Amino acid sequence: MVKTIRLANDDLHTELLKIQGRIQAESGEFTSMDDVIQKLVKCYKKFQKRI
């Protein structure tokens, strides 16, 4: 299934690409934007549990 996410502005897209690059550099493997979003959601859930 393919979903499309609309981003409010180019700055947000740029930040997502930076995160994708950082994750890819750490793992040494290709990182899809889906992987980036999954990781961000996982981090957000952990953060919410601490509040």
DSSP file (Angstrom, degrees, kcal/mol; ACC not computed):
  #  RESIDUE AA STRUCTURE BP1 BP2  ACC     N-H-->O    O-->H-N    N-H-->O    O-->H-N    TCO  KAPPA ALPHA  PHI   PSI    X-CA   Y-CA   Z-CA
    1    1 A M              0   0    0      0, 0.0     2,-0.5     0, 0.0     0, 0.0   0.000 360.0 360.0 360.0 134.7    0.0    0.0    0.0
    2    2 A V        -     0   0    0      2,-0.0     2,-0.4     0, 0.0     0, 0.0  -0.912 360.0-176.3-109.9 129.2    1.3    3.4   -0.9
    3    3 A K        -     0   0    0     -2,-0.5     2,-0.4     2,-0.0     0, 0.0  -0.915  13.9-145.3-120.1 149.6    0.5    6.5    1.1
    4    4 A T        -     0   0    0     -2,-0.4     2,-0.5     2,-0.0    -2,-0.0  -0.954   6.6-157.8-117.1 134.5    1.5   10.0    0.4
    5    5 A I        -     0   0    0     -2,-0.4     2,-0.5     2,-0.0    -2,-0.0  -0.943  10.0-145.1-110.8 128.7    2.4   12.6    3.1
    6    6 A R        -     0   0    0     -2,-0.5     2,-0.4     2,-0.0     3,-0.0  -0.814  13.4-149.0 -92.8 129.2    2.1   16.3    2.3
    7    7 A L        -     0   0    0     -2,-0.5     3,-0.1     1,-0.1     6,-0.0  -0.789  12.5-134.7 -99.7 142.1    4.7   18.4    4.0
    8    8 A A  S    S-     0   0    0     -2,-0.4     2,-0.3     1,-0.1    -1,-0.1   0.836  79.9  -6.4 -65.7 -34.7    3.8   22.0    5.0
    9    9 A N  S  > S-     0   0    0      1,-0.1     4,-1.2    -3,-0.0     3,-0.3  -0.958  70.0-100.8-155.8 171.6    7.1   23.4    3.7
   10   10 A D  H  > S+     0   0    0     -2,-0.3     4,-2.4     1,-0.2     5,-0.2   0.777 112.9  65.6 -69.9 -27.2   10.5   22.7    2.2
   11   11 A D  H  > S+     0   0    0      1,-0.2     4,-2.2     2,-0.2    -1,-0.2   0.901 100.6  50.1 -63.2 -40.2   12.2   23.2    5.6
   12   12 A L  H  > S+     0   0    0     -3,-0.3     4,-2.2     2,-0.2    -1,-0.2   0.909 110.2  50.2 -64.0 -42.0   10.5   20.2    7.0
   13   13 A H  H  X S+     0   0    0     -4,-1.2     4,-2.2     1,-0.2    -2,-0.2   0.907 109.3  52.0 -61.7 -42.1   11.5   18.0    4.0
   14   14 A T  H  X S+     0   0    0     -4,-2.4     4,-1.9     1,-0.2    -2,-0.2   0.909 109.3  49.5 -61.2 -43.0   15.1   19.2    4.5
   15   15 A E  H  X S+     0   0    0     -4,-2.2     4,-2.2     1,-0.2    -1,-0.2   0.892 109.4  51.7 -64.9 -39.6   15.1   18.2    8.1
   16   16 A L  H  X S+     0   0    0     -4,-2.2     4,-2.6     1,-0.2    -1,-0.2   0.893 108.7  51.2 -63.5 -39.0   13.6   14.8    7.3
   17   17 A L  H  X S+     0   0    0     -4,-2.2     4,-2.4     2,-0.2    -1,-0.2   0.872 108.4  51.9 -66.0 -36.3   16.4   14.2    4.7
   18   18 A K  H  X S+     0   0    0     -4,-1.9     4,-2.3     2,-0.2    -2,-0.2   0.921 111.1  47.2 -64.1 -43.6   19.0   15.2    7.4
   19   19 A I  H  X S+     0   0    0     -4,-2.2     4,-2.6     2,-0.2     5,-0.2   0.918 111.1  51.9 -63.2 -43.0   17.5   12.6    9.8
   20   20 A Q  H  X S+     0   0    0     -4,-2.6     4,-2.4     1,-0.2    -2,-0.2   0.917 110.5  48.5 -60.0 -43.9   17.5   10.0    7.0
   21   21 A G  H  X S+     0   0    0     -4,-2.4     4,-2.3     2,-0.2    -1,-0.2   0.886 110.9  50.1 -63.6 -40.2   21.1   10.7    6.2
   22   22 A R  H  X S+     0   0    0     -4,-2.3     4,-2.1     2,-0.2    -2,-0.2   0.924 112.5  46.2 -65.2 -45.0   22.1   10.5    9.9
   23   23 A I  H  X S+     0   0    0     -4,-2.6     4,-2.3     1,-0.2     5,-0.3   0.912 113.7  49.7 -63.3 -42.4   20.3    7.1   10.4
   24   24 A Q  H  X S+     0   0    0     -4,-2.4     4,-2.6    -5,-0.2     5,-0.4   0.882 109.8  50.8 -65.6 -38.4   21.8    5.8    7.1
   25   25 A A  H  < S+     0   0    0     -4,-2.3    -1,-0.2     2,-0.2    -2,-0.2   0.888 112.0  47.6 -65.8 -39.3   25.3    6.9    8.2
   26   26 A E  H  < S+     0   0    0     -4,-2.1    -2,-0.2     1,-0.2    -1,-0.2   0.900 120.9  35.4 -68.8 -41.0   24.9    5.1   11.6
   27   27 A S  H  < S-     0   0    0     -4,-2.3    -2,-0.2     2,-0.2    -1,-0.2   0.780  92.9-139.9 -86.2 -27.4   23.6    1.9   10.1
   28   28 A G     <  +     0   0    0     -4,-2.6     2,-0.3     1,-0.3    -3,-0.1   0.594  69.9  99.8  77.0   9.6   25.6    1.8    6.9
   29   29 A E  S    S-     0   0    0     -5,-0.4    -1,-0.3    -6,-0.3    -2,-0.2  -0.828  87.1 -80.4-124.6 163.0   22.6    0.6    5.1
   30   30 A F        -     0   0    0     -2,-0.3     2,-0.5    -3,-0.1    -1,-0.0  -0.388  43.8-159.4 -61.0 137.2   19.9    2.2    2.8
   31   31 A T        -     0   0    0     -2,-0.1    -7,-0.1   -11,-0.0     2,-0.1  -0.980   3.4-150.8-123.8 119.3   17.3    3.9    4.9
   32   32 A S     >  -     0   0    0     -2,-0.5     4,-1.7     1,-0.1     5,-0.1  -0.384  29.6-111.3 -82.0 165.6   13.9    4.6    3.4
   33   33 A M  H  > S+     0   0    0      1,-0.2     4,-2.5     2,-0.2     5,-0.2   0.824 120.5  60.4 -65.6 -30.1   11.7    7.5    4.4
   34   34 A D  H  > S+     0   0    0      2,-0.2     4,-2.5     1,-0.2    -1,-0.2   0.913 103.7  49.8 -60.4 -42.5    9.3    4.9    5.9
   35   35 A D  H  > S+     0   0    0      2,-0.2     4,-2.3     1,-0.2    -2,-0.2   0.894 109.8  51.7 -62.5 -40.0   12.2    3.8    8.2
   36   36 A V  H  X S+     0   0    0     -4,-1.7     4,-2.4     2,-0.2    -2,-0.2   0.935 111.0  46.2 -62.4 -47.3   12.8    7.4    9.2
   37   37 A I  H  X S+     0   0    0     -4,-2.5     4,-2.4     1,-0.2    -2,-0.2   0.892 111.3  52.3 -65.6 -39.4    9.1    8.0   10.0
   38   38 A Q  H  X S+     0   0    0     -4,-2.5     4,-2.3     1,-0.2    -1,-0.2   0.917 110.9  47.6 -61.0 -42.9    8.9    4.7   12.0
   39   39 A K  H  X S+     0   0    0     -4,-2.3     4,-2.4     2,-0.2    -2,-0.2   0.901 111.4  50.3 -66.4 -40.6   12.0    5.7   14.0
   40   40 A L  H  X S+     0   0    0     -4,-2.4     4,-2.3     2,-0.2    -2,-0.2   0.906 111.4  48.3 -63.6 -41.7   10.5    9.2   14.7
   41   41 A V  H  X S+     0   0    0     -4,-2.4     4,-2.5     2,-0.2    -2,-0.2   0.908 111.1  51.0 -64.9 -41.9    7.2    7.7   15.8
   42   42 A K  H  X S+     0   0    0     -4,-2.3     4,-2.0     1,-0.2    -2,-0.2   0.921 111.9  46.7 -61.5 -44.7    9.1    5.2   18.1
   43   43 A C  H  X S+     0   0    0     -4,-2.4     4,-2.3     1,-0.2    -1,-0.2   0.889 111.2  52.5 -64.6 -39.2   11.1    8.1   19.6
   44   44 A Y  H  X S+     0   0    0     -4,-2.3     4,-2.5     2,-0.2    -2,-0.2   0.912 108.1  50.6 -63.2 -42.9    8.0   10.1   20.1
   45   45 A K  H  X S+     0   0    0     -4,-2.5     4,-1.6     2,-0.2    -1,-0.2   0.905 110.8  48.8 -62.3 -41.7    6.2    7.3   21.9
   46   46 A K  H  X S+     0   0    0     -4,-2.0     4,-1.1     1,-0.2    -1,-0.2   0.912 111.5  50.3 -63.0 -41.9    9.2    6.9   24.3
   47   47 A F  H >X S+     0   0    0     -4,-2.3     4,-0.8     1,-0.2     3,-0.5   0.901 107.8  52.9 -62.6 -42.5    9.2   10.6   24.9
   48   48 A Q  H 3< S+     0   0    0     -4,-2.5     3,-0.5     1,-0.2    -1,-0.2   0.836 103.8  56.9 -63.9 -33.6    5.5   10.6   25.7
   49   49 A K  H 3< S+     0   0    0     -4,-1.6    -1,-0.2     1,-0.2    -2,-0.2   0.809 104.0  54.0 -67.9 -28.8    5.9    7.9   28.3
   50   50 A R  H <<        0   0    0     -4,-1.1    -1,-0.2    -3,-0.5    -2,-0.2   0.717 360.0 360.0 -77.9 -20.4    8.5   10.0   30.1
   51   51 A I     <        0   0    0     -4,-0.8    -1,-0.2    -3,-0.5    -2,-0.2   0.482 360.0 360.0 -80.9 360.0    6.1   13.0   30.4
